[in-house]
Amino acid sequence: MHKTKIDLPKGKREKVIEILNQCLADAIDLKSQAKQAHWNVKGMSFIALHELFDQVATEIEAHVDTLAERITALGGTALGTVRVAAQKSSLNEYPHEIFEGSAHVEALSSALADFGAKVRKNIDETAELG
């Protein structure tokens, strides 16, 4: 743990860092799932979905950066490599056998909903820690 001026006790900071690193792994995985949809979508509405999935990935990337910077501000190390994300992500694996736009919309929207539910739970947990 690195020194910091943040006034949370060390034990609480360690727990928040652990929660944020889990969220970071999930967010990196979620971004890669959006790119998987972007690269592989076929069929009706191709261009609209292709662009939408890329925009989703771009939006997630901004949150990945915010999470990582918050972890380091708390004195932790952001565990943001692809290998760590693959090992630690709690999201379901993205289906590799789909191509139709509607199937990608279903798969990615399910991943986004799962991620959102986990983030809300994390907000509650970290709020209790201070």
C-alpha positions in Angstrom: 0.0 0.0 0.0 1.3 3.4 -0.9 1.2 6.5 1.4 -1.8 8.8 0.9 -3.3 11.8 2.5 -6.8 10.3 2.3 -8.1 10.0 5.9 -9.7 6.6 5.7 -8.2 4.1 8.1 -5.8 1.6 6.3 -8.1 -1.4 6.8 -11.0 0.5 5.2 -8.9 1.7 2.3 -7.7 -1.9 1.7 -11.3 -3.1 1.5 -12.3 -0.3 -0.8 -9.3 -1.0 -3.0 -10.3 -4.7 -3.2 -13.8 -3.8 -4.2 -12.6 -1.3 -6.8 -10.1 -3.7 -8.3 -12.9 -6.3 -8.7 -15.0 -3.6 -10.4 -12.0 -2.7 -12.6 -11.6 -6.3 -13.7 -15.3 -6.5 -14.5 -15.2 -3.1 -16.4 -12.2 -4.2 -18.5 -14.1 -7.5 -19.3 -17.3 -5.5 -20.1 -15.4 -3.3 -22.5 -13.9 -6.3 -24.3 -17.4 -7.8 -24.5 -18.6 -4.6 -26.2 -15.7 -4.8 -28.6 -16.5 -8.4 -29.3 -20.0 -7.4 -30.3 -18.7 -4.5 -32.3 -16.3 -6.7 -34.3 -18.7 -9.6 -34.9 -22.2 -8.1 -35.5 -23.8 -9.0 -38.8 -27.1 -8.6 -40.5 -29.9 -6.0 -40.3 -28.9 -2.7 -38.7 -25.2 -3.6 -39.0 -23.9 -0.1 -39.1 -26.1 1.3 -36.3 -25.2 -1.6 -34.0 -21.5 -1.6 -35.0 -21.3 2.1 -34.1 -23.3 1.7 -30.9 -21.2 -1.2 -29.6 -18.1 0.9 -30.3 -19.6 3.9 -28.4 -20.4 1.6 -25.5 -16.8 0.4 -25.4 -15.5 4.0 -25.5 -17.8 5.0 -22.6 -16.7 2.1 -20.5 -13.0 2.9 -21.1 -13.5 6.3 -19.4 -14.9 4.5 -16.3 -12.0 2.0 -16.4 -9.6 5.0 -16.2 -11.5 6.6 -13.3 -11.6 3.3 -11.3 -7.9 2.7 -11.8 -7.0 6.3 -10.8 -9.2 6.1 -7.7 -7.5 2.8 -6.7 -4.1 4.5 -6.9 -5.3 7.6 -5.1 -6.4 5.4 -2.2 -2.8 4.0 -2.0 -3.5 0.8 -3.9 -2.2 -0.7 -7.1 -4.7 -0.8 -10.0 -4.7 -4.4 -11.3 -5.7 -3.6 -14.8 -4.0 -6.0 -17.1 -6.0 -8.2 -19.5 -4.7 -11.3 -17.7 -5.8 -10.1 -14.3 -9.2 -9.1 -15.7 -9.6 -12.5 -17.3 -8.8 -14.2 -14.0 -10.9 -12.0 -11.7 -13.9 -10.9 -13.8 -17.2 -12.0 -12.2 -19.1 -11.4 -15.5 -20.4 -14.3 -17.5 -18.4 -15.2 -20.6 -19.6 -13.5 -23.7 -21.0 -16.0 -26.3 -18.6 -16.4 -29.2 -21.0 -18.2 -31.5 -23.4 -15.3 -32.1 -23.5 -13.0 -35.1 -27.0 -11.5 -35.5 -27.5 -8.0 -34.2 -30.4 -9.0 -31.9 -28.3 -11.7 -30.3 -25.5 -9.3 -29.6 -27.9 -6.7 -28.2 -29.3 -9.4 -25.8 -25.9 -10.6 -24.8 -24.3 -7.1 -24.2 -27.4 -5.7 -22.5 -27.4 -8.7 -20.1 -23.7 -8.0 -19.3 -24.4 -4.3 -18.8 -27.3 -5.1 -16.5 -25.2 -7.5 -14.5 -22.3 -5.0 -14.2 -24.8 -2.3 -13.2 -26.2 -4.4 -10.4 -22.7 -5.2 -9.1 -21.8 -1.5 -9.2 -24.8 -0.5 -7.2 -24.0 -3.2 -4.6 -20.4 -1.9 -4.5 -21.6 1.7 -4.0 -23.6 0.5 -0.9 -20.6 -1.4 0.5 -18.1 1.4 0.0 -20.5 4.0 1.4 -20.6 2.0 4.6 -16.8 2.0 4.8 -16.7 5.8 4.5 
